[in-house]
Every structure is written in structure tokens, then in C-alpha cells.
Amino acid sequence: MITLTKLNGKTFSLNCLYIESAEAFPDTTITLTNGKKIVVKETVDEVEEKTIIFYRKVNIMGLRNAAGVRDEE
């Protein structure tokens, strides 16, 4: 789960496994796999960063790094 902020200032937790895309319109709009859209204060880059941190925390990403292998850039 990642913590995000709605435009009204309230924070909420989102299961980022359901994020299909995040776009700036200019507000960040997250589209979920069920088609629902959520508008948040965080930038697209912040949403991506939080998602990557979550994936690494639950070992969905970064398994190669745990073995000492660097990601290709």
C-alpha cells in the first residue's frame, strides 16, 4: 500500500498493484485496473517513486539487486 493525498487534503492508502497508469492533466490522475480514476496531489514522479519503494519492500522488484546485480540503465 502507498499513501497518497486527495485534492481535498485527505490522505488515503492505495494498493499500488491495481495501478494501471498515472498521468498529469495537469493534476495527477491515476487509472486503476478496474477503470476507476483517482486524482491526487502528488506528481506522477512521486507516485512512481512510492510504487517502486513498495515493490522493493515486498520483493516484487529488486530481486536482482539483492543478488548484487546492478539494473541496466
C-alpha positions as CSV (number, residue, x, y, z in Angstrom):
1,M,0.0,0.0,0.0
2,I,1.2,3.5,-0.7
3,T,-0.1,6.7,1.0
4,L,-1.4,9.5,-1.3
5,T,-3.3,12.7,-0.9
6,K,-6.6,13.6,-2.4
7,L,-7.1,17.2,-3.7
8,N,-9.2,17.9,-0.6
9,G,-6.1,17.2,1.6
10,K,-7.2,13.9,3.0
11,T,-4.7,11.1,2.8
12,F,-5.5,7.5,1.9
13,S,-3.8,4.2,1.2
14,L,-3.9,2.7,-2.3
15,N,-2.9,-0.9,-3.2
16,C,-0.5,0.1,-6.0
17,L,-0.8,-3.4,-7.5
18,Y,-4.0,-2.1,-9.0
19,I,-2.4,1.0,-10.7
20,E,-2.6,0.8,-14.5
21,S,-1.4,4.2,-15.3
22,A,-0.6,7.7,-13.9
23,E,-0.8,10.8,-16.0
24,A,-0.7,14.6,-15.4
25,F,-3.7,16.5,-16.7
26,P,-2.2,18.8,-15.0
27,D,-3.3,17.2,-11.8
28,T,-2.0,13.6,-11.4
29,T,-4.8,11.2,-12.4
30,I,-4.3,7.5,-11.5
31,T,-6.2,4.9,-13.5
32,L,-6.8,1.6,-11.8
33,T,-7.1,-1.8,-13.4
34,N,-10.9,-1.6,-12.9
35,G,-11.2,1.7,-14.8
36,K,-11.7,3.9,-11.8
37,K,-9.8,7.2,-11.8
38,I,-8.3,8.9,-8.7
39,V,-6.9,12.5,-8.8
40,V,-4.1,13.1,-6.3
41,K,-1.8,16.0,-5.2
42,E,1.4,14.0,-5.7
43,T,3.2,14.3,-9.0
44,V,3.5,11.3,-11.4
45,D,7.1,11.0,-10.4
46,E,6.2,10.8,-6.7
47,V,3.6,8.2,-7.4
48,E,6.2,6.2,-9.4
49,E,8.8,6.5,-6.6
50,K,6.3,5.4,-3.9
51,T,5.3,2.4,-6.1
52,I,8.9,1.3,-6.7
53,I,9.7,1.6,-3.0
54,F,6.6,-0.6,-2.2
55,Y,7.5,-3.2,-4.8
56,R,11.1,-3.4,-3.5
57,K,9.8,-3.7,0.1
58,V,7.7,-6.7,-0.8
59,N,10.4,-8.1,-3.1
60,I,8.4,-7.8,-6.3
61,M,11.3,-5.6,-7.7
62,G,14.9,-5.5,-6.8
63,L,15.5,-9.2,-6.5
64,R,18.4,-8.9,-8.9
65,N,19.8,-6.1,-6.7
66,A,19.6,-8.4,-3.7
67,A,21.9,-10.8,-5.5
68,G,24.4,-7.9,-6.2
69,V,23.4,-7.4,-9.8
70,R,23.0,-3.8,-11.0
71,D,20.0,-2.8,-13.0
72,E,20.8,-1.8,-16.6
73,E,20.3,1.9,-17.3
